[in-house]
């Protein structure tokens, strides 16, 4: 390997390639193979989707909080989904909750979060010129884009989009005659999701390959930033679980269109006994949740990874328990595959299975608890700088705890009997995976905005955005637990049909809706800040947060190939903050131990002898230049 | 039980205050000068806001809980429900403690260790003892929670006692149909979904003599109090889920896969009216698995009465065969005599054709034609 770098032919070849032809607009900004551009495409798409997804939730919160409100003013947007009496159509209510769930889980928190930051940070933090395959990476985004177009168009067809809940349980989703939302809308949902899964797989393969193969000299796995560990494990989770969802969706397409009976058995509907026998709706649920549960970790792990990075940087302290963090993420990633049936305790599956899945589910709480404790200990005796990213990271930890602990109750099958499919569940998962992941996304944007766009976001607006959102989200989801304890089932258009829900909590539901609208409005502070900073933001410096990781050694706006000249070698872990004896409170990963004799720990002095070995390596950057 | 939660919240507020004072003592030492001074007032404000948020949030949480408590469901009307309720509130107390403690540490550390000029953070990358402790402590607590929960789950999901009174509840878009095992033999007859039509909404199979006296209702389900009740649960079209909030009962209704749930209702509807002070109180069965447009209104009333009056009520009911004599054509010839007592005199006299009874079972086509509703 070392000889390759000395080869003059290749060096000459490299200089030849140094001057790129200016790329056409299309290649540079649209069909780009540059990971940074693709990351920005994901980010912009994610932001647009989140505006749509949250708007939908505001619409159904209006219905739930103010059941007597005349919604005629929404007619310009919703058309005939507002009926003659100015009420929201009950079918469309279900379409709203379904699309809200689908959009937020898949299009915002999977594509928007992991798509953005895996793409942006993996090459920059492991020290690579780009992803292993720029072309597959581009395909990944464009498959996502087509999936988005299909999903978006499904909202404008006459029968409306899919409406059986984001879990699309058959037979409801399999039988067009059962529900308006199971007609063309469901077909489009399935097509869109199939394309989305292709996109995820292309992306995931790329992330994994890049992390394993394209790490720079010296970047061993034990020196990887926790962000990269999180992205790697997320990609592995996705790669294993998304194909299962694809199979579930394919079998559902067969049942819908080709007369098979995978999920259908003994059904009499609309005056007709269907010929299908022998299928099982429970099979679909097993397949769905085999993805569905890892999916919540696909959503939260990148957020936790970025939080680790941001908290360590801004607390000016090494992340506490680096190895424990990796181990707990691995534990979570492994256990994520064997807890899925806790979503199915009361589906009628064998109670023995319920027992097994309860045990496994509560085990996953242990690594999660370890992570929370490690974050808290990282703050302890730190020297904390509250950047907006830091605020959002602390908020994330708070949500992760507050939402996570109720998982101990819901994971307990005996207690789940009463709470299953009530608002208690809604409150639980919105805090622990929804709000927490969204905060991870926002923290990431605030933290890496300077690297993405070369400008700083406005800090004051960031503070305002954080406090309004943090308070708003707690105001929405904390009271929701009460509604759940009172037994209110989810996905109800109205609570007027039952005595046990009829005359209570109307004010609470109105309060929750108001808080939701408040939180939604607060997000425009972010949108404004984002757009305004893009254009008018203060110019960023090279390393504005005084961070240790490699992305801050690139030029302020890294070009194609990321580093000018050689990619730096890595000698130390990414968390040498406030090291005793060091003159600064941070030592970047590319600073060799031989340059910091004043702060080296005894065992690190021994590593100095390995430095020449690291430098001699030239694993992947054979051209020593951006290629 | 609910007081524990409130009490713990207060206790941990106190504990949090203690932590603050202890930690404040620890961090008295301030270091030398530091270079950049860009970090100013807003850092202090953000740090302080975390503490303000925590204190105000905690007060709001306690207050809102005290307010919301009155609307929680009344004490469970089933022994298993009281058991899970107990477990729920014990778990709630435990997680509330964890919630307050960890959030307190998070916010208070954020405030205490905010940036100060010249101070250098501690280089404290790991502490295996500490990490071991907080791996094991949650693991032990969770093991206890799992074990108690598992025992409750095992008992609730065990086979129904042999003397359990059986009922069937069938979900369809968008109501429930209750089927009773009958006025005489107390056995549910067989069913077959291909036999469903407007006259026979649950697809009762009249080639089974146990079904002759079965009767159905779409408005209420009457069950005896203080006696094990076994609900056999089915769905006709899509997934539904039987939810009896006051009894803490929930089980999905799955087309093609009958499910069940057994329980004891030990407070009659009348007793509940006295207990809740609500003369109109009634138990209700809801649907908790999204099933389409009418999902939110699949109500059927559940009447719990003492066994004697329940039996008396049952005796007054008319088997489906009696109210819908057309179904008699489906009875095979050899059982006609046994069915006779449930049929009006003229219906028994009607000519019987055994072939008509068999067609629906074989093909299902003749019943399933075009009876759109």
Contacts between the chains, C-beta under 8 A, distances in Angstrom:
chain1	res1	chain2	res2	distance
A	90	B	293	5.0
A	90	B	294	7.6
A	90	B	296	7.4
A	91	B	293	5.2
A	94	B	290	6.6
A	94	B	292	7.7
A	94	B	293	7.4
A	94	B	295	7.4
A	164	B	290	6.2
A	165	B	290	4.7
A	169	B	239	5.6
A	169	B	289	7.3
A	169	B	290	7.6
A	170	B	238	8.0
A	171	B	237	6.8
A	171	B	238	4.7
A	171	B	239	6.9
A	171	B	255	5.8
A	172	B	238	4.1
A	172	B	239	6.4
A	172	B	290	6.9
A	172	B	291	6.2
A	172	B	292	6.3
A	175	B	237	7.5
A	175	B	238	7.0
A	178	B	173	6.8
A	178	B	237	6.3
A	178	B	238	5.3
A	178	B	292	5.9
A	179	B	238	7.9
A	179	B	292	4.4
A	179	B	293	6.8
A	180	B	293	7.5
A	264	B	255	7.5
A	264	B	256	7.5
A	265	B	255	6.1
A	265	B	256	2.8
A	265	B	257	7.3
A	266	B	193	4.2
A	266	B	255	5.6
A	266	B	256	4.2
A	267	B	193	7.0
A	267	B	236	7.2
A	267	B	237	5.7
A	267	B	238	7.9
A	267	B	255	5.0
A	267	B	256	7.3
A	268	B	193	5.1
A	268	B	194	7.8
A	268	B	196	4.3
A	268	B	203	7.1
A	268	B	236	5.1
A	268	B	237	6.4
A	268	B	368	7.6
A	269	B	173	7.4
A	269	B	236	7.3
A	269	B	237	4.1
A	269	B	238	7.7
A	270	B	372	6.3
A	270	B	373	7.6
A	271	B	197	7.9
A	271	B	198	8.0
A	271	B	368	7.5
A	271	B	370	6.6
A	271	B	371	4.3
A	271	B	372	4.6
A	271	B	373	5.9
A	272	B	368	5.2
A	272	B	370	7.9
A	273	B	193	5.8
A	273	B	194	4.7
A	273	B	196	6.3
A	273	B	364	4.8
A	273	B	367	6.8
A	273	B	368	4.0
A	275	B	364	7.7
A	277	B	256	7.2
A	278	B	256	7.9
A	279	B	256	6.8
A	280	B	256	6.7
A	280	B	257	6.3
A	281	B	239	5.9
A	281	B	254	5.6
A	281	B	255	6.5
A	281	B	256	7.3
A	281	B	257	7.4
A	282	B	254	6.5
A	282	B	257	6.5
A	315	B	113	7.2
A	315	B	121	6.3
A	316	B	120	7.6
A	316	B	121	4.3
A	317	B	121	4.3
A	317	B	122	6.7
A	317	B	123	7.3
A	317	B	124	6.8
A	318	B	123	6.4
A	318	B	124	7.1
A	318	B	125	4.2
A	319	B	125	7.6
A	320	B	124	6.6
A	320	B	125	6.8
A	320	B	126	6.6
A	320	B	127	7.8
A	321	B	125	7.7
A	321	B	126	5.2
A	321	B	127	7.9
A	321	B	131	5.4
A	322	B	125	6.5
A	322	B	126	7.1
A	323	B	126	7.2
A	324	B	126	7.3
A	324	B	131	5.2
A	346	B	241	7.0
A	346	B	250	5.1
A	346	B	251	5.4
A	346	B	252	5.8
A	347	B	252	4.7
A	347	B	254	6.9
A	347	B	259	7.9
A	348	B	233	7.6
A	348	B	251	6.3
A	348	B	252	5.3
A	348	B	254	5.5
A	348	B	257	6.2
A	348	B	259	3.3
A	348	B	260	8.0
A	351	B	153	6.8
A	351	B	154	7.4
A	351	B	157	3.4
A	354	B	153	6.3
A	354	B	157	7.0
A	355	B	150	5.6
A	355	B	153	6.3
A	355	B	154	6.7
A	358	B	146	6.2
A	358	B	149	6.4
A	358	B	150	6.1
A	358	B	153	6.8
A	359	B	146	5.8
A	359	B	150	7.3
A	362	B	142	4.6
A	362	B	143	7.9
A	362	B	145	6.7
A	362	B	146	4.8
A	363	B	142	7.5
A	365	B	138	6.6
A	365	B	142	5.6
A	366	B	135	6.2
A	366	B	138	5.5
A	366	B	139	5.0
A	366	B	142	6.8
A	369	B	134	6.8
A	369	B	135	7.8
A	369	B	138	4.2
A	370	B	131	7.0
A	370	B	134	6.5
A	370	B	135	5.6
A	370	B	138	7.9
A	372	B	102	6.1
A	373	B	102	7.7
A	373	B	131	7.9
A	373	B	134	4.6
A	374	B	131	7.8
A	375	B	106	7.5
A	376	B	102	6.6
A	376	B	105	5.0
A	376	B	106	5.3
A	376	B	109	6.3
A	377	B	124	7.6
A	377	B	130	7.3
A	379	B	106	7.0
A	379	B	109	4.1
A	379	B	110	5.9
A	379	B	113	6.0
A	380	B	109	5.3
A	380	B	113	6.7
A	380	B	122	7.8
A	380	B	124	7.6
A	381	B	27	7.0
A	381	B	113	6.0
A	381	B	121	6.3
A	381	B	122	3.9
A	381	B	124	6.5
A	382	B	109	7.7
A	382	B	113	4.5
A	382	B	121	4.6
A	382	B	122	7.6
A	383	B	113	6.7
A	383	B	115	5.3
A	383	B	116	6.8
A	383	B	119	5.3
A	383	B	120	6.5
A	383	B	121	4.1
A	384	B	43	7.9
A	384	B	47	7.3
A	384	B	110	6.3
A	384	B	113	5.3
A	384	B	114	5.0
A	384	B	115	5.8
A	385	B	39	5.5
A	385	B	43	6.3
A	385	B	115	4.9
A	386	B	42	7.3
A	386	B	43	5.2
A	386	B	46	3.9
A	386	B	47	6.5
A	386	B	110	7.8
A	386	B	114	6.9
A	386	B	115	7.8
A	391	B	46	6.2
A	394	B	50	7.2
A	394	B	106	6.5
A	394	B	107	7.8
A	394	B	110	5.5
A	397	B	106	5.8
A	398	B	103	5.8
A	398	B	106	5.9
A	398	B	107	7.5
A	401	B	98	7.7
A	401	B	99	6.7
A	401	B	102	4.9
A	401	B	103	6.2
A	401	B	106	7.3
A	402	B	99	6.0
A	402	B	103	6.9
A	405	B	95	4.0
A	405	B	98	5.5
A	405	B	99	5.5
A	406	B	95	6.7
A	408	B	91	6.4
A	408	B	94	7.9
A	408	B	95	5.8
A	408	B	142	6.7
A	408	B	145	6.3
A	409	B	88	6.6
A	409	B	91	5.1
A	409	B	92	7.0
A	409	B	95	6.8
A	412	B	87	7.3
A	412	B	91	6.8
A	412	B	145	6.3
A	412	B	146	7.0
A	412	B	149	3.8
A	412	B	153	7.9
A	413	B	149	6.7
A	413	B	150	7.7
A	413	B	153	4.6
A	414	B	83	7.8
A	414	B	84	5.2
A	414	B	87	6.3
A	414	B	149	4.6
A	414	B	150	7.5
A	414	B	152	3.8
A	414	B	153	4.1
A	414	B	156	6.3
A	415	B	84	5.7
A	415	B	87	6.0
A	415	B	88	5.1
A	415	B	91	6.7
A	415	B	149	6.4
A	417	B	84	6.4
A	417	B	156	7.0
A	417	B	248	6.3
A	417	B	249	7.3
A	417	B	250	5.1
A	418	B	81	7.4
A	418	B	84	6.2
A	418	B	85	7.9
A	418	B	88	7.4
A	418	B	245	7.6
A	418	B	248	4.6
A	418	B	250	6.6
A	419	B	88	7.9
A	420	B	250	5.7
A	420	B	288	6.9
A	421	B	241	6.8
A	421	B	243	7.8
A	421	B	250	7.8
A	421	B	288	4.2
A	421	B	289	6.7
A	422	B	288	7.4
A	459	B	42	7.0
A	460	B	42	7.0
A	463	B	42	6.4
A	463	B	45	7.9
A	463	B	46	6.2
A	467	B	49	6.5
A	470	B	53	7.4
A	471	B	53	7.2
A	474	B	57	6.7
A	478	B	61	6.6
A	478	B	64	7.2
A	479	B	64	6.0
A	479	B	68	7.2
A	482	B	64	7.1
A	482	B	65	7.3
A	482	B	68	3.7
A	482	B	71	7.4
A	482	B	72	7.6
A	485	B	68	7.7
A	485	B	72	5.4
A	485	B	73	7.8
A	486	B	68	7.6
A	486	B	71	5.2
A	486	B	72	5.3
A	486	B	73	6.1
A	487	B	73	5.4
A	487	B	243	7.8
A	487	B	245	3.9
A	489	B	243	6.5
A	489	B	286	6.1
A	489	B	287	7.6
A	489	B	288	4.4
A	490	B	288	7.8
A	491	B	290	4.5
A	491	B	295	6.5
A	491	B	296	7.9
A	492	B	295	6.9
A	492	B	296	4.0
A	493	B	295	7.4
A	493	B	296	4.5
A	494	B	296	5.6
A	494	B	297	7.9
A	495	B	296	7.5
A	497	B	296	5.9
A	497	B	297	3.8
A	497	B	298	7.9
A	497	B	299	5.2
A	498	B	284	5.3
A	498	B	286	5.8
A	498	B	299	5.7
A	499	B	280	7.3
A	499	B	281	7.3
A	499	B	282	6.3
A	499	B	284	6.1
A	500	B	73	6.9
A	500	B	245	5.4
A	500	B	246	7.2
A	500	B	284	6.0
A	500	B	286	8.0
A	504	B	71	4.4
A	505	B	68	7.9
A	505	B	71	5.8
A	508	B	68	6.9
A	575	B	125	6.8
A	577	B	121	6.6
A	577	B	123	7.6
A	578	B	120	5.0
A	578	B	121	4.0
A	578	B	122	7.0
A	578	B	123	5.4
A	579	B	123	5.3
A	580	B	123	5.5
A	585	B	120	6.0
A	585	B	121	6.9
